[in-house]
């Protein structure tokens, strides 16, 4: 059976400085609820976005956020948080890769760095490991309009098997709240990871 045929036991989740952190937080909640082990990475720019979009203060020290969210989500060692420069963290090595990785939201800077193999921090290195080890990598880029540079970088990654999943909610589900629109995007990410969910009705199924 292929690697992508089963839901991932371990997912590396990264937050970067693009707008759209509510998608990332909701995805984290769903991954933990599904029983996945999560290795969480976040950039300093993500801290700024968290405060701007959600009035959420992410501690600068990874272990402080780990302690805070382990208590909040009652998830214990299921969640591990690593700083961008923790080169001895599991996601940094192909000898211990996660089953899948999601960068949500993904800035165009991070996307470009990954497309060109920069690996200057743990987020970029973990993505590089996912590509070279042929593990599922999903990028959720939030930018509009897209320049030719953006599109060429996305195309280069797509040709390597990376899933480019823009956070574009559909309206056929008749969303009534912003949370409904967030759930639509998170549901599509979970579908790519083959993780069951009940966040939205499937096409052709009655809405509840």
N, C-alpha and C positions, 0 to 999 in steps of 0.2 A: 504494500500500500504506500502511496506517495506521502511525503512529509506533510503536505498541505491538506490531506484528506481527513485528518483528525484535528479537533480543537487544540490549540496550544496550551501546554501546561504552564509555561513561563512566557511572559510577554514583557519586552522592554518598551516602556512608554516614555516619550520625551515631550516636554513642553518647550517651545522656543518663543521668540518675541513677536510672532505674528498675532494679529487680532484673532479672537476665537477661542480663548481659554475655556469658556463654558463647555465647549465640545470636549476638551481634554479632561476636565474635571468629571463630567458625566461619564465619559468612557472609563476613567479610573474606577468610579463607583461600580459600573457594570462588570468590569473585569474582576474586581474583588468579589462581587456578589456571585459571579459564575465559578468562583473557586480557583481562578488563575493566580499563580504567583506573579507578582508585578515588581519589576526593577524600574524605578522611576528616576528620570534624569530631568533637570530643568536648567535653563540658562538665566543669567542675570536679567536679560531683557524680558523673560517670562515673568519675573517678579514685578516689573513695571506694569506689564499688561494685566496681571492678576489684580493689582491695586486699582488700575484704571477701569477695568471692565466689571470687576466683581467685588470691589472694596475688600479684597482678600490679601492679607499680608503673608507672603511666603518667606520664612526665615532664610537668611543667607547661608546658614550652615545646614547642610543636608541632613545631618543626624537630628537636628532640632525639628525639622519638618517630619522626619521619619517618626520620631516619638509622638509628635502632635497628631499625625494622621493615623498611626497605629491605634492610638486611644480613641480618636474620633470615629474611625470605621470599625473598631474592635476586630482588627484583622491580624494582630500579632506579627509574626515573622513572615506572613504571606506577602507583606509589603516591605521592600527595601529601597531606600533613597540614596542616591550617590551624587556627589558633586561633579562638576564638569571636568575637573582635573584629577579625579581619582582613577589613575591609570591601572591600579590593581583591582578595580571593580570587575566582577564577572563579565559584563558586556564588552569589555575591552579586548577580549581574547577569543580567537576562533576555537580554542580548546574548551570553551564553556559558553557557547552562544545561547541566547534565548531561542525558543521555538519560533518566535515572530517578534517584529518590532513595529511600532507605530509612532510617528512623529505628528502630534496633533495639539496645537496647530503647528504648521511648518512654515517658517519664514523663507522668503526667497533667498536670503543669504545662506541659510542652512542648506536649502535645496541645491544651490549652486556649488557649495563646498562639497557636498556629497557627490554630485555629478562629476566633479573633477578630482575626487579622491584626496581631498585636503587632510582630513582626519586630525585637525588641530585641537580638538577637545573630545571629551568622552562621547558626546552625542554623535558627532561626525564619525568617530572611530567605531562606535557600535553599529551605525548604519553601514559603514564600510565592511565590517565583519559580517553583517547580515547578507550583503551582496556576495561577498566572496565565498561564504559558506552555503549560499543558495537557500537562505531562509526567507520566508515572506517578510517584505518590507513595505509598509503602507505610509505614504506621505499625504498629509491633509493641508495643502497650501491655500492660504487665504490672501489673495491679492486680486485687484481688478483696476483697470484693464491689465491684460498680460502683454508684456513686450515680447519681441522676437527672442531676446535673450532668455526670458523665462520659459518660453515655449520650447526652445531648443534644448535647454537643460532638462525639462520634463521629458522630452522625446528621448534624449540620451538615456535617462533612467528607465523609462518605460521599455526601451529595447533591451535593458538588462534584466527585465522581469519585475521591476519595482511597480507597485500599484500607486497610481496618482489618483487621489480621491478628493476632489475639491468639495468643500462643505456647501453644497448647493441643495437646499431642502426642496422637496417636491410639494406641490399644493393639492395634489389629487386626494390627499388624506384629510383635507380641510382642517389644517392646524388652527387651533383656537388661541394658543399662547406661544410665547417665545420658547418655552420649554418643549412644546410639541415639535417645533422646528429643529431644536437641538437634538431631540430624540431621533428624528428622521435621519440625520447625518450619522449619529452614533450607531443607529441600527444598521446602516450600510457598512460601517466599519466592522461591526460584529459579524455581519454576514461574510465579509471577506476573510475573517478569522475563523469562520465556521463555529461560532459560539452562539448557541440558542438564546433567543430573547423574545420578549413580548412588548417591545417598545412601540411597535406600530403594526397595523394590519397589513398583511401581504396583498399584493395586487390581485384583484379578483375575489378577495375574501371580504365578508361583511365587516364593517367598522363596529367596534364595541365602545 
